[in-house]
Amino acid sequence: MARTAALPLLVATVSALGGACSSHASDAGWACPPGPAAAASAEQQIQSKRGTMGTAATAMVATSHALSTRMGVDVLSRGGNAVDAYVAAVLTQDLVLPGVTSTAGLTGFLVYVAATKSIYYVQGPLKAPSVAATGSSPGAQVMIPGEVAALALASQSYGKLPLSDVVTPVAQLAAQGFAIDRLYADSIAVNAAMLSQSDYGKTTFFANGQPLGEGATLAQPDVAATLSDIASGGAAAFYQGPWATSFVTAVSGAGGTAS
């Protein structure tokens, strides 16, 4: 079964966001969007003082990974609203926190629309294929992930920026790579035997025959390509494009049924 997506904490208030804010960051890092005249870099916006509290005059992004926080802040600084930042932060979490979050998972989140004081729940559940396989084979246990559909719907319904402007920076991060932290390195090490069974696993998560260690740069061009498809074609590009074709092939090869 696809992994459940653990969502970053982000108060989704659909309104004009901007201006100055004061902050004291937590251990994983949260930050506020800079004002129009702010020249500070994203690195300066994200602080890392463990155990302190923070306040913000207009908006705040809080996630469990600094890269996710940074991506959300970047979206706000480019004129996006909280929903835009949320979508970017979630997709970045999927990229940098393996086994904790997943684009091939489910999701559910609340959106508060300040203008009408309305609260909406957006859900992207796991769904069984229209013709479900029976038995205990690995493929029979796989379900259709709902996260991308939910994020695209939220972006279209409540976001301010085009989906492409929100997702493209995440695709670029996947393509250029990032330094993996201890959690990621430990995850690779624990799952090394399984990862080494596939060409993709060996090519992506190993170097010179050894699992990537903390600080190593991990680039994932295939993930970048999928994110680029979502950026240009929305949810349909995910559920009907190259990723979907690969998904169906993998499920069928493992004894399941999907189309």
Backbone torsions as a table, in degrees:
resi	resn	phi	psi	omega
1	MET	NA	143.0	-179.7
2	ALA	-63.7	149.4	-176.9
3	ARG	-71.8	149.0	175.8
4	THR	-75.8	135.1	-179.7
5	ALA	-82.6	117.5	174.7
6	ALA	-83.5	119.6	-169.0
7	LEU	-92.0	144.4	174.7
8	PRO	-71.5	153.6	179.2
9	LEU	-81.2	117.1	178.3
10	LEU	-149.9	118.1	178.8
11	VAL	-71.6	113.8	-172.9
12	ALA	-92.4	85.0	177.0
13	THR	-104.0	115.1	-176.9
14	VAL	-83.7	99.1	179.5
15	SER	-162.9	175.3	177.7
16	ALA	-69.5	123.2	-177.5
17	LEU	-115.3	136.2	178.5
18	GLY	167.7	-173.2	179.4
19	GLY	90.3	-177.0	-174.8
20	ALA	-86.0	159.3	174.2
21	CYS	-154.4	158.7	176.6
22	SER	-111.1	145.2	-177.1
23	SER	-149.6	151.7	170.4
24	HIS	-133.8	115.8	-167.3
25	ALA	-83.5	157.7	174.7
26	SER	-87.9	-175.7	-175.7
27	ASP	-61.7	-45.7	-179.3
28	ALA	-77.9	-25.9	175.0
29	GLY	107.2	125.3	165.4
30	TRP	-135.8	162.9	-176.0
31	ALA	-153.9	165.4	-179.9
32	CYS	-112.7	153.8	178.3
33	PRO	-69.9	141.1	179.1
34	PRO	-72.7	155.7	174.5
35	GLY	-70.6	170.0	-176.2
36	PRO	-55.7	-34.1	-176.2
37	ALA	-95.4	3.5	-175.9
38	ALA	-69.9	136.4	-179.5
39	ALA	-112.9	-1.0	-177.7
40	ALA	-66.3	145.9	179.1
41	SER	-76.1	167.1	178.3
42	ALA	-61.2	-33.9	179.3
43	GLU	-61.6	-38.7	-179.8
44	GLN	-72.8	-26.1	179.7
45	GLN	-74.5	-27.1	-178.2
46	ILE	-101.9	112.9	-179.8
47	GLN	-105.2	172.8	-175.0
48	SER	-144.1	58.1	178.3
49	LYS	-98.4	108.8	-174.8
50	ARG	-61.6	135.6	169.6
51	GLY	79.4	5.5	-179.7
52	THR	-97.2	160.7	-179.3
53	MET	-96.2	166.1	-179.8
54	GLY	-142.6	155.8	175.7
55	THR	-133.3	156.0	179.3
56	ALA	-144.9	139.0	-178.6
57	ALA	-77.8	-29.2	-173.6
58	THR	-129.0	-44.5	-175.8
59	ALA	-159.8	159.4	180.0
60	MET	-149.0	142.6	174.2
61	VAL	-115.9	128.9	178.5
62	ALA	-133.2	121.3	176.8
63	THR	-138.0	179.1	179.4
64	SER	-95.8	9.8	177.8
65	HIS	-145.0	134.5	-176.0
66	ALA	-59.5	-35.5	-179.9
67	LEU	-66.3	-36.8	177.3
68	SER	-67.0	-42.9	177.3
69	THR	-60.8	-45.4	-179.4
70	ARG	-60.8	-40.2	-179.2
71	MET	-65.7	-41.0	178.1
72	GLY	-64.4	-41.7	178.3
73	VAL	-64.0	-39.5	179.0
74	ASP	-60.4	-42.2	179.3
75	VAL	-63.0	-43.7	178.3
76	LEU	-62.5	-40.0	-178.3
77	SER	-69.2	-19.5	178.1
78	ARG	-94.0	10.9	174.9
79	GLY	99.2	4.4	178.3
80	GLY	-76.7	166.7	176.2
81	ASN	-103.5	-171.0	-174.0
82	ALA	-64.5	-35.5	178.7
83	VAL	-66.8	-41.9	176.2
84	ASP	-58.2	-46.3	-179.5
85	ALA	-64.0	-37.2	179.7
86	TYR	-63.0	-46.7	179.9
87	VAL	-59.5	-46.0	-179.9
88	ALA	-63.8	-41.9	-178.6
89	ALA	-66.5	-41.5	179.4
90	VAL	-63.0	-47.3	-179.0
91	LEU	-64.5	-32.2	176.1
92	THR	-71.3	-40.2	174.9
93	GLN	-56.1	-43.2	179.4
94	ASP	-58.0	-35.1	-176.5
95	LEU	-77.5	-39.5	-169.9
96	VAL	-103.0	-7.0	-179.1
97	LEU	-124.5	77.9	-177.6
98	PRO	-66.9	142.0	178.8
99	GLY	78.9	-11.3	179.2
100	VAL	-105.9	-44.8	176.5
101	THR	-129.6	160.7	-178.8
102	SER	-158.6	134.5	172.9
103	THR	-63.9	-28.2	177.7
104	ALA	-91.0	47.1	-178.7
105	GLY	-135.8	-165.7	178.1
106	LEU	-104.3	169.9	177.2
107	THR	-157.9	163.9	174.0
108	GLY	-164.9	135.0	-176.2
109	PHE	-157.1	159.9	179.4
110	LEU	-99.9	143.8	174.2
111	VAL	-124.6	125.9	176.6
112	TYR	-104.9	120.2	179.0
113	VAL	-96.6	107.5	-173.5
114	ALA	-63.3	-35.8	-174.9
115	ALA	-61.3	-35.6	-178.4
116	THR	-112.7	0.8	-177.0
117	LYS	54.1	41.1	-178.2
118	SER	-108.1	147.7	177.4
119	ILE	-119.2	130.5	179.5
120	TYR	-122.8	144.1	174.8
121	TYR	-106.8	123.1	178.9
122	VAL	-107.5	123.0	-175.5
123	GLN	-120.7	137.1	174.6
124	GLY	-128.6	80.6	-174.2
125	PRO	-78.3	168.4	168.4
126	LEU	-78.4	139.6	-179.2
127	LYS	-128.2	142.2	177.4
128	ALA	-73.9	148.0	175.3
129	PRO	-58.2	155.4	-178.4
130	SER	-59.9	-32.8	174.0
131	VAL	-118.0	97.1	-174.2
132	ALA	-79.4	140.8	177.2
133	ALA	-80.9	155.1	176.9
134	THR	-111.9	165.3	178.9
135	GLY	103.2	-174.5	-175.2
136	SER	-111.8	13.4	178.9
137	SER	-66.6	153.4	179.9
138	PRO	-54.1	-40.3	-178.8
139	GLY	-64.8	-28.0	-179.0
140	ALA	-72.9	-15.6	-177.3
141	GLN	-93.3	-6.9	-174.1
142	VAL	-84.0	139.5	179.0
143	MET	-123.5	165.7	-178.1
144	ILE	-79.6	124.2	-177.7
145	PRO	-73.7	144.1	-177.1
146	GLY	-109.1	-3.0	-173.2
147	GLU	-61.2	-47.4	-175.7
148	VAL	-62.1	-40.9	178.8
149	ALA	-60.9	-42.7	-178.7
150	ALA	-67.5	-43.0	-179.3
151	LEU	-66.2	-40.5	179.1
152	ALA	-65.7	-39.6	178.1
153	LEU	-64.3	-44.1	179.2
154	ALA	-62.3	-42.0	178.9
155	SER	-60.9	-46.1	-177.9
156	GLN	-68.1	-38.9	-173.7
157	SER	-84.2	-34.9	-170.9
158	TYR	-127.6	-11.1	-177.7
159	GLY	-77.6	169.3	-179.8
160	LYS	-110.5	-37.3	-179.8
161	LEU	-91.1	155.3	172.5
162	PRO	-60.4	147.0	-179.5
163	LEU	-56.0	-35.6	-179.0
164	SER	-61.9	-37.2	179.5
165	ASP	-69.3	-25.3	-178.6
166	VAL	-84.8	-40.6	-172.7
167	VAL	-88.2	-31.2	-175.8
168	THR	-55.8	-44.2	178.3
169	PRO	-60.8	-32.1	177.5
170	VAL	-69.4	-40.1	176.4
171	ALA	-61.5	-39.9	179.3
172	GLN	-65.3	-37.8	177.4
173	LEU	-63.9	-41.5	178.6
174	ALA	-64.1	-36.8	-178.2
175	ALA	-73.5	-43.1	-176.4
176	GLN	-82.0	-22.9	177.1
177	GLY	91.7	166.3	179.6
178	PHE	-147.8	159.1	179.3
179	ALA	-78.5	121.3	-177.9
180	ILE	-75.7	145.9	179.5
181	ASP	-91.1	-176.4	-176.5
182	ARG	-63.5	-38.5	-180.0
183	LEU	-59.6	-44.8	-179.5
184	TYR	-66.5	-45.5	179.9
185	ALA	-60.4	-42.8	178.8
186	ASP	-64.0	-37.9	179.1
187	SER	-63.3	-41.6	177.6
188	ILE	-64.3	-44.3	-177.8
189	ALA	-62.9	-43.8	-178.7
190	VAL	-65.0	-34.3	-177.1
191	ASN	-103.3	18.0	-174.8
192	ALA	-58.2	-42.0	-178.3
193	ALA	-61.4	-43.7	179.1
194	MET	-68.4	-45.3	-178.1
195	LEU	-62.7	-33.9	-177.0
196	SER	-74.3	-5.4	-179.4
197	GLN	-80.5	-13.7	179.9
198	SER	-119.5	151.0	177.7
199	ASP	-61.6	-39.3	179.7
200	TYR	-62.2	-44.9	-179.6
201	GLY	-61.6	-45.0	-179.2
202	LYS	-66.4	-38.5	-178.6
203	THR	-72.2	-36.5	-172.4
204	THR	-87.3	-41.4	-168.5
205	PHE	-110.3	7.6	179.2
206	PHE	-128.8	153.4	173.6
207	ALA	-139.9	125.2	-178.0
208	ASN	55.1	37.4	176.5
209	GLY	79.8	0.7	-178.6
210	GLN	-116.3	145.0	176.9
211	PRO	-58.7	142.8	177.2
212	LEU	-59.3	137.7	-179.6
213	GLY	-102.8	173.0	179.3
214	GLU	-54.8	132.0	179.8
215	GLY	94.0	-14.3	178.8
216	ALA	-69.6	150.3	179.0
217	THR	-87.4	125.8	178.8
218	LEU	-111.9	115.3	174.5
219	ALA	-111.0	139.5	-178.6
220	GLN	-131.4	83.1	-177.4
221	PRO	-60.9	-32.1	178.6
222	ASP	-67.0	-41.1	176.7
223	VAL	-65.7	-40.2	178.3
224	ALA	-60.4	-40.6	179.8
225	ALA	-64.3	-41.4	178.6
226	THR	-64.7	-43.9	178.1
227	LEU	-64.1	-36.8	177.0
228	SER	-64.7	-37.5	176.4
229	ASP	-62.8	-42.9	178.5
230	ILE	-64.0	-40.8	-179.5
231	ALA	-61.0	-39.6	-176.0
232	SER	-89.9	-29.0	-173.5
233	GLY	-123.0	3.6	178.6
234	GLY	69.9	-160.6	-177.0
235	ALA	-62.4	-34.1	-178.7
236	ALA	-59.7	-35.7	179.7
237	ALA	-67.3	-26.6	178.3
238	PHE	-79.6	-46.3	-173.8
239	TYR	-85.6	-10.4	-179.1
240	GLN	-127.9	-2.2	-175.2
241	GLY	-97.8	-156.2	-176.9
242	PRO	-57.6	-39.9	179.5
243	TRP	-61.7	-42.8	-179.7
244	ALA	-62.6	-40.0	178.5
245	THR	-62.2	-44.5	178.3
246	SER	-64.8	-38.2	179.3
247	PHE	-62.1	-48.0	-179.7
248	VAL	-62.4	-42.4	179.6
249	THR	-62.2	-45.1	-178.8
250	ALA	-66.1	-42.7	179.9
251	VAL	-64.4	-43.8	-179.6
252	SER	-64.0	-39.9	-179.8
253	GLY	-68.1	-19.8	179.8
254	ALA	-100.6	13.3	175.2
255	GLY	92.8	12.1	179.9
256	GLY	-103.6	-175.7	178.8
257	THR	-133.5	124.4	176.6
258	ALA	-153.8	153.3	178.8
259	SER	-150.7	NA	NA
